[in-house]
Amino acid sequence: MHHSNTSKAHLLIYPLSSSGHIIPLLDLTHLLLRRGLTITVIISSANLHLLRPLLSSYPSSLHQLLFPDPAVTPSPYPIVGRVIATQKLFDPIVRWFQSHPSPPVAIVSDFFLGWTTDLASHLGIRRVVFSPSGALGSSIFQTLWRDLPEINAGDDSCSLSFPEIPNSPEFPRWQLSQFTRLYKKGEPDLESFRNGMLANMTSWGIVYNTFQELEGVYIDHMKKQMGHDRIWAVGPLLPDDHGPIVPTERGGASVVPPDDLLVWLNKKPDNSTVYICFGSRFTLSENQMSALACALELSNVNFILCEKADDSSSSLIPSGFESRVAGRGFIVKGWAPQLAILRHKAVGSFVTHCGWNSILEAVAAGVMMLTWPMGADQYANAKLLVDQLGIGKRVCEGGPESVPDSVELARLLDESLSGDRPERVKVNELSQAAIKANGAYENV
């Protein structure tokens, strides 16, 4: 792994092994490669396909450090178990670093990999946190982890407020991260995970996939919390039409040919279509899917509905639904070219689980959101979209099992496409700011 120019700064990039975390960090990697840095990415063979477009475009300056995903000890907290397992790579990374002729000067790692703060310290280099969540969601998480022992008493229906965070957000306890609710003092895995999250606040800096107009007040809050200005908003991290990662292939190959989808959309009037997708991790229950399908039938909208491909390969879409909505509905069972869909002029609104990547893609495309959060940072994100930015409208928020009223949901779907909605005006303004922010980083 020798480099022709060892004077170029070398960075080690370490994403969490999950598509929603890898994809934006690889977009950041692309921007850093454009600036002439040498980069090594820690990745497993299962995710190597996501890195390949960059590897072929930057063969001399981008390198892979291939490790299998470490075996996970069965745990009641799956994400905690996965993160703890990654700590087994501490020694292998140290050995690689010590044998390297021109080792990295810093490590940029996902915010779940807080233990890499100790790794960086051991290696005598700096660690920069990469947050795939927004600054508001991250602020709430950090406060939660810090204050956990005090707040962990009480039932799920009680409210938790965060007066030190701008706009004093408040949530019923059940809307906050599940592992904070499961936390038991002295439980080794949870203590280890919590220590990693707290270590983020002692890192040299934090990079957020966000931008000033979207979350400026929360970026400033994090600077105060950290006690320095090494907090950077570098978003929205999105591929352009000319880079190695093309929008139709972001995150992997679509299960339907992107051209088929785009040809279908080309036949639809501007702002006549609702896009519905709940991300790569969340699946609707049968009752939720039934209510959603009923609402779509009652509505007058064109729509693209993504159903997450399940291992069982059985669809929850009601029998006969596809034929009843033929012509105005397009159903995708698996990974869809979301970025290309949202950027299409026929798409006017987006029913979303409020995952941060989805939000940034929609904001940049100027598409208003109908919020249906299900877990993680999504309730905080929905609050930001609806209550603070005014670019979204709630359609379901009663918890992961909550089922919306089909008649009301049909009305909201129809309303979301009317041209004079204030949310549409506001999201178009934010879209211009997003494009400007994205361009500032793309063109440096």
C-alpha positions as CSV (number, residue, x, y, z in Angstrom):
1,M,0.0,0.0,0.0
2,H,2.7,2.5,-0.9
3,H,1.8,5.9,-2.2
4,S,3.5,7.8,-4.9
5,N,3.1,11.1,-2.9
6,T,3.6,10.5,0.8
7,S,3.3,14.2,1.5
8,K,-0.5,14.0,1.0
9,A,-2.3,13.7,4.3
10,H,-3.6,10.2,4.9
11,L,-7.0,9.7,6.7
12,L,-8.5,6.5,8.0
13,I,-12.3,6.4,7.4
14,Y,-14.4,4.0,9.5
15,P,-18.1,3.7,8.8
16,L,-20.6,1.6,10.8
17,S,-21.5,-1.4,8.8
18,S,-25.0,-0.3,7.8
19,S,-26.1,1.3,4.5
20,G,-27.6,4.4,6.1
21,H,-24.3,5.1,7.8
22,I,-21.9,4.0,5.1
23,I,-23.5,5.9,2.2
24,P,-23.1,9.5,3.5
25,L,-19.6,8.8,4.9
26,L,-18.6,7.6,1.4
27,D,-20.0,10.8,-0.1
28,L,-17.8,12.7,2.4
29,T,-14.9,10.4,1.4
30,H,-15.5,11.5,-2.3
31,L,-15.2,15.2,-1.4
32,L,-11.9,14.5,0.5
33,L,-10.5,12.5,-2.4
34,R,-11.3,15.4,-4.7
35,R,-9.0,17.6,-2.5
36,G,-6.1,15.3,-3.0
37,L,-6.1,13.4,0.3
38,T,-5.0,9.8,0.6
39,I,-7.7,7.7,2.2
40,T,-8.1,4.2,3.6
41,V,-11.6,2.9,4.3
42,I,-12.3,0.1,6.8
43,I,-15.0,-2.0,5.2
44,S,-16.3,-5.6,5.1
45,S,-16.6,-7.6,1.9
46,A,-20.4,-7.5,2.3
47,N,-20.3,-3.7,1.8
48,L,-17.4,-3.5,-0.7
49,H,-19.8,-2.9,-3.6
50,L,-20.6,0.5,-2.1
51,L,-17.0,1.5,-2.2
52,R,-16.1,0.1,-5.7
53,P,-17.2,3.1,-7.7
54,L,-14.8,5.3,-5.7
55,L,-12.0,2.7,-5.8
56,S,-12.1,2.6,-9.6
57,S,-12.2,6.5,-9.8
58,Y,-9.3,7.0,-7.3
59,P,-7.1,3.9,-7.7
60,S,-3.9,5.6,-6.4
61,S,-5.3,7.6,-3.5
62,L,-8.1,5.4,-2.1
63,H,-7.4,2.0,-0.4
64,Q,-9.6,-0.5,1.3
65,L,-8.8,-2.1,4.7
66,L,-10.9,-5.2,4.5
67,F,-12.0,-6.8,7.8
68,P,-14.9,-9.2,8.1
69,D,-17.8,-7.9,10.3
70,P,-16.8,-9.3,13.7
71,A,-19.1,-12.0,15.2
72,V,-21.8,-10.5,17.3
73,T,-22.6,-12.1,20.7
74,P,-26.4,-12.5,20.9
75,S,-27.8,-9.5,22.8
76,P,-31.2,-8.1,23.6
77,Y,-29.9,-4.8,22.1
78,P,-28.8,-5.7,18.5
79,I,-27.1,-2.4,17.6
80,V,-25.2,-2.4,21.0
81,G,-24.0,-6.0,20.2
82,R,-22.8,-5.0,16.8
83,V,-20.9,-1.9,18.1
84,I,-19.3,-3.9,20.9
85,A,-18.2,-6.5,18.4
86,T,-16.3,-3.9,16.3
87,Q,-14.0,-3.4,19.3
88,K,-12.4,-6.7,18.4
89,L,-10.7,-4.8,15.5
90,F,-8.8,-2.6,17.9
91,D,-5.6,-4.7,17.8
92,P,-5.8,-5.6,14.0
93,I,-6.1,-1.8,13.2
94,V,-3.1,-1.0,15.5
95,R,-1.0,-3.7,13.7
96,W,-2.0,-2.4,10.3
97,F,-1.2,1.2,11.4
98,Q,2.2,0.3,12.9
99,S,3.3,-1.6,9.7
100,H,2.2,1.2,7.4
101,P,4.9,3.2,5.7
102,S,2.8,6.4,5.8
103,P,0.1,5.9,8.4
104,P,-3.0,8.1,8.8
105,V,-2.8,11.4,10.6
106,A,-6.4,11.1,11.8
107,I,-9.4,8.8,11.9
108,V,-12.9,9.8,10.9
109,S,-15.4,7.3,12.3
110,D,-19.1,6.9,12.8
111,F,-20.6,8.3,16.0
112,F,-21.6,4.8,17.1
113,L,-17.9,3.8,17.1
114,G,-17.0,6.0,20.1
115,W,-14.3,3.5,21.2
116,T,-12.2,4.7,18.3
117,T,-11.5,7.8,20.4
118,D,-9.3,5.5,22.6
119,L,-7.9,3.9,19.5
120,A,-6.8,7.3,18.1
121,S,-5.3,8.2,21.4
122,H,-3.4,5.0,21.5
123,L,-2.1,5.7,18.0
124,G,-1.2,9.3,18.8
125,I,-3.6,10.7,16.1
126,R,-6.8,12.8,16.1
127,R,-10.3,11.3,16.0
128,V,-13.1,13.2,14.2
129,V,-16.7,12.0,14.7
130,F,-18.9,11.6,11.6
131,S,-22.6,12.0,12.5
132,P,-25.0,10.5,10.0
133,S,-27.8,12.0,12.2
134,G,-28.6,15.7,12.2
135,A,-27.3,18.1,14.9
136,L,-30.7,18.2,16.7
137,G,-31.0,14.4,16.9
138,S,-27.3,14.1,17.9
139,S,-27.7,16.8,20.6
140,I,-30.6,14.9,22.2
141,F,-28.7,11.6,22.1
142,Q,-25.7,13.1,23.8
143,T,-27.8,14.7,26.5
144,L,-29.6,11.4,27.0
145,W,-26.4,9.3,27.3
146,R,-24.8,11.8,29.7
147,D,-27.8,12.0,32.0
148,L,-29.0,8.4,31.7
149,P,-28.6,7.2,35.3
150,E,-30.8,10.1,36.5
151,I,-33.5,9.9,33.8
152,N,-33.9,6.2,33.7
153,A,-36.4,6.0,36.4
154,G,-40.0,6.5,35.3
155,D,-42.4,4.9,32.9
156,D,-42.6,5.2,29.1
157,S,-45.6,7.6,29.1
158,C,-43.7,10.4,31.1
159,S,-42.2,13.3,29.1
160,L,-38.6,14.2,28.9
161,S,-37.6,17.8,28.1
162,F,-34.3,19.2,27.0
163,P,-34.2,22.8,28.2
164,E,-30.5,23.3,27.4
165,I,-31.1,22.5,23.7
166,P,-32.5,25.3,21.6
167,N,-36.3,25.4,21.3
168,S,-36.4,23.1,24.4
169,P,-37.6,20.0,22.6
170,E,-39.8,17.7,24.7
171,F,-40.8,14.1,23.9
172,P,-42.8,11.3,25.5
173,R,-40.2,8.9,26.8
174,W,-41.2,6.1,24.4
175,Q,-40.2,8.2,21.4
176,L,-36.6,8.3,22.5
177,S,-33.9,5.8,21.6
178,Q,-34.8,2.3,22.7
179,F,-31.4,1.5,24.2
180,T,-31.6,4.5,26.5
181,R,-34.9,3.0,27.8
182,L,-33.3,-0.4,28.2
183,Y,-30.2,1.0,30.0
184,K,-29.4,-0.8,33.3
185,K,-26.6,0.6,35.4
186,G,-23.7,-1.9,35.6
187,E,-24.8,-3.9,32.6
188,P,-21.4,-4.4,30.9
189,D,-22.4,-4.1,27.2
190,L,-24.6,-1.1,27.8
191,E,-22.0,0.6,30.0
192,S,-19.4,0.1,27.2
193,F,-21.7,1.4,24.6
194,R,-22.6,4.5,26.7
195,N,-18.9,5.2,27.3
196,G,-18.4,5.2,23.6
197,M,-21.2,7.7,23.1
198,L,-19.8,9.9,25.8
199,A,-16.3,9.6,24.2
200,N,-17.7,11.4,21.1
201,M,-17.8,14.6,23.2
202,T,-14.0,14.3,23.9
203,S,-13.1,13.8,20.2
204,W,-11.0,16.4,18.4
205,G,-14.0,17.4,16.2
206,I,-17.4,16.5,14.8
207,V,-18.6,16.5,11.2
208,Y,-22.3,16.7,10.6
209,N,-24.2,15.9,7.4
210,T,-26.3,19.0,7.6
211,F,-26.2,22.7,6.7
212,Q,-26.5,26.1,8.3
213,E,-30.0,27.0,7.1
214,L,-31.4,23.7,8.2
215,E,-29.8,23.3,11.7
216,G,-27.6,26.3,12.3
217,V,-29.0,26.8,15.9
218,Y,-28.1,23.2,16.8
219,I,-24.6,23.4,15.2
220,D,-24.0,26.5,17.5
221,H,-25.3,24.5,20.5
222,M,-22.9,21.7,19.8
223,K,-20.0,24.1,19.6
224,K,-20.9,25.4,23.0
225,Q,-21.2,21.8,24.4
226,M,-17.8,20.9,23.0
227,G,-16.2,24.1,24.0
228,H,-14.5,24.7,20.6
229,D,-15.4,25.5,17.0
230,R,-14.2,22.2,15.4
231,I,-17.8,21.3,14.5
232,W,-18.4,21.3,10.8
233,A,-21.7,21.2,8.8
234,V,-20.7,19.7,5.4
235,G,-24.1,18.7,4.1
236,P,-26.1,17.8,2.3
237,L,-23.7,15.1,1.3
238,L,-25.2,14.0,-2.0
239,P,-23.7,12.7,-5.2
240,D,-23.9,14.9,-8.3
241,D,-24.7,13.8,-11.9
242,H,-21.0,13.7,-12.9
243,G,-19.3,11.8,-10.0
244,P,-18.4,8.2,-9.7
245,I,-21.5,7.5,-7.6
246,V,-24.5,8.2,-9.9
247,P,-27.8,9.2,-8.2
248,T,-29.7,6.2,-9.6
249,E,-27.2,3.8,-8.0
250,R,-26.7,5.6,-4.6
251,G,-26.6,2.8,-2.0
252,G,-26.6,0.0,-4.5
253,A,-28.5,-1.3,-7.5
254,S,-32.2,-0.7,-7.7
255,V,-34.5,-3.8,-7.9
256,V,-36.3,-2.3,-10.8
257,P,-34.5,-0.7,-13.8
258,P,-34.3,3.0,-12.9
259,D,-35.2,3.9,-16.5
260,D,-38.6,2.0,-16.1
261,L,-39.4,4.2,-13.1
262,L,-38.3,7.4,-14.7
263,V,-40.2,6.7,-18.0
264,W,-43.3,6.1,-15.8
265,L,-42.7,9.3,-13.9
266,N,-42.2,11.2,-17.2
267,K,-45.8,10.5,-18.1
268,K,-47.1,12.1,-14.9
269,P,-47.8,15.9,-14.6
270,D,-45.5,18.0,-12.4
271,N,-46.1,17.6,-8.6
272,S,-48.8,14.9,-9.1
273,T,-47.0,12.0,-7.5
274,V,-46.4,10.9,-3.8
275,Y,-43.3,8.9,-3.1
276,I,-43.6,6.5,-0.1
277,C,-40.6,4.8,1.5
278,F,-39.7,3.8,5.0
279,G,-35.9,3.3,4.6
280,S,-33.7,0.3,4.7
281,R,-34.5,-0.8,8.3
282,F,-38.2,-0.3,9.0
283,T,-41.0,-2.5,7.8
284,L,-44.7,-1.7,8.1
285,S,-46.9,-4.2,9.9
286,E,-49.7,-5.9,8.1
287,N,-52.3,-3.5,9.7
288,Q,-50.2,-0.4,8.8
289,M,-49.7,-1.6,5.2
290,S,-53.5,-2.3,4.9
291,A,-54.4,1.2,6.2
292,L,-51.8,2.8,3.8
293,A,-53.1,0.8,0.8
294,C,-56.7,1.8,1.6
295,A,-55.7,5.5,1.9
296,L,-53.9,5.3,-1.5
297,E,-57.0,3.8,-3.1
298,L,-59.3,6.5,-1.5
299,S,-56.9,9.3,-2.7
300,N,-56.5,10.7,-6.1
301,V,-52.7,10.8,-6.2
302,N,-50.2,9.0,-8.4
303,F,-47.7,7.2,-6.2
304,I,-44.6,5.1,-6.0
305,L,-44.7,2.7,-3.0
306,C,-41.5,1.0,-1.8
307,E,-41.9,-2.1,0.2
308,K,-38.8,-3.3,2.0
309,A,-37.7,-6.7,0.7
310,D,-38.2,-9.1,3.6
311,D,-36.2,-12.4,4.0
312,S,-39.5,-14.2,3.9
313,S,-40.2,-12.7,0.5
314,S,-43.9,-12.5,1.4
315,S,-45.5,-9.2,0.5
316,L,-47.9,-7.4,2.9
317,I,-49.5,-5.4,0.1
318,P,-53.2,-6.5,0.0
319,S,-54.3,-8.9,-2.6
320,G,-55.7,-7.1,-5.7
321,F,-54.3,-3.7,-4.7
322,E,-51.9,-3.5,-7.6
323,S,-54.6,-4.1,-10.2
324,R,-57.0,-1.6,-8.6
325,V,-54.4,1.2,-8.7
326,A,-53.0,0.3,-12.1
327,G,-51.8,3.3,-14.0
328,R,-51.4,5.6,-11.0
329,G,-49.4,3.3,-8.7
330,F,-45.9,1.9,-9.2
331,I,-44.8,-0.6,-6.5
332,V,-41.1,-1.4,-5.8
333,K,-40.3,-4.4,-3.7
334,G,-36.8,-3.7,-2.5
335,W,-34.1,-1.0,-3.0
336,A,-35.3,2.0,-5.1
337,P,-33.3,4.8,-6.7
338,Q,-34.7,7.2,-4.1
339,L,-32.5,10.2,-5.0
340,A,-33.5,10.1,-8.7
341,I,-37.2,9.7,-7.8
342,L,-37.2,12.7,-5.4
343,R,-35.4,14.9,-7.9
344,H,-38.1,14.1,-10.6
345,K,-40.4,17.0,-11.3
346,A,-43.5,14.8,-11.1
347,V,-42.8,14.0,-7.4
348,G,-44.5,16.6,-5.1
349,S,-44.5,14.9,-1.7
350,F,-42.8,12.2,0.3
351,V,-44.3,9.9,3.0
352,T,-41.1,9.1,5.1
353,H,-40.0,7.5,8.3
354,C,-37.8,10.7,8.8
355,G,-34.4,9.0,8.5
356,W,-31.8,11.7,8.2
357,N,-30.5,10.7,4.7
358,S,-34.1,10.7,3.4
359,I,-34.7,14.1,4.8
360,L,-31.6,15.6,3.2
361,E,-32.5,14.1,-0.1
362,A,-36.0,15.5,0.0
363,V,-35.0,18.9,1.2
364,A,-32.3,19.2,-1.6
365,A,-35.0,18.1,-4.1
366,G,-37.5,20.6,-2.7
367,V,-40.1,18.0,-1.8
368,M,-42.4,18.4,1.2
369,M,-42.6,15.6,3.7
370,L,-45.5,13.6,5.3
371,T,-43.9,12.3,8.5
372,W,-44.3,8.8,9.9
373,P,-41.4,8.3,12.3
374,M,-40.8,4.9,13.8
375,G,-37.7,5.0,16.1
376,A,-34.1,6.2,16.6
377,D,-33.7,9.9,15.9
378,Q,-36.9,10.0,13.7
379,Y,-39.3,11.6,16.2
380,A,-36.8,14.5,16.8
381,N,-36.3,14.8,13.0
382,A,-40.1,15.0,12.5
383,K,-40.4,17.7,15.1
384,L,-37.7,19.7,13.3
385,L,-39.5,19.3,9.9
386,V,-43.0,20.0,11.1
387,D,-42.8,22.4,14.1
388,Q,-39.6,24.3,13.5
389,L,-39.0,24.4,9.7
390,G,-42.6,24.1,8.5
391,I,-41.7,21.8,5.6
392,G,-43.6,18.7,6.8
393,K,-47.0,17.5,8.0
394,R,-47.6,14.7,10.4
395,V,-49.5,11.7,9.1
396,C,-48.8,9.1,11.8
397,E,-46.9,9.4,15.1
398,G,-48.4,7.1,17.6
399,G,-45.5,4.7,17.9
400,P,-44.0,1.9,15.8
401,E,-47.3,-0.1,15.9
402,S,-49.6,2.9,15.3
403,V,-52.1,2.6,12.4
404,P,-53.2,5.8,10.6
405,D,-56.9,6.5,9.8
406,S,-57.2,5.7,6.1
407,V,-59.7,8.5,5.3
408,E,-57.6,11.1,7.0
409,L,-54.4,9.9,5.4
410,A,-56.1,9.9,2.0
411,R,-57.0,13.6,2.6
412,L,-53.5,14.5,3.6
413,L,-52.0,12.7,0.5
414,D,-54.3,14.7,-1.8
415,E,-53.7,18.0,0.1
416,S,-49.9,17.5,0.0
417,L,-49.9,18.0,-3.8
418,S,-51.8,21.3,-3.9
419,G,-49.4,23.9,-5.2
420,D,-50.1,26.7,-2.6
421,R,-49.2,24.7,0.5
422,P,-46.9,26.7,2.8
423,E,-44.8,23.6,3.4
424,R,-44.1,23.5,-0.3
425,V,-43.1,27.1,-0.5
426,K,-40.7,26.7,2.5
427,V,-39.1,23.5,1.3
428,N,-38.4,25.2,-2.1
429,E,-36.6,28.0,-0.3
430,L,-34.6,25.5,1.8
431,S,-33.8,23.5,-1.4
432,Q,-32.0,26.5,-2.8
433,A,-30.0,26.9,0.4
434,A,-29.2,23.1,0.3
435,I,-28.0,23.3,-3.4
436,K,-25.9,26.3,-2.5
437,A,-24.3,24.6,0.5
438,N,-23.7,21.3,-1.4
439,G,-22.2,23.3,-4.3
440,A,-19.8,25.1,-1.9
441,Y,-18.3,21.8,-0.9
442,E,-18.5,20.2,-4.4
443,N,-16.7,23.1,-6.1
444,V,-13.9,24.0,-3.7
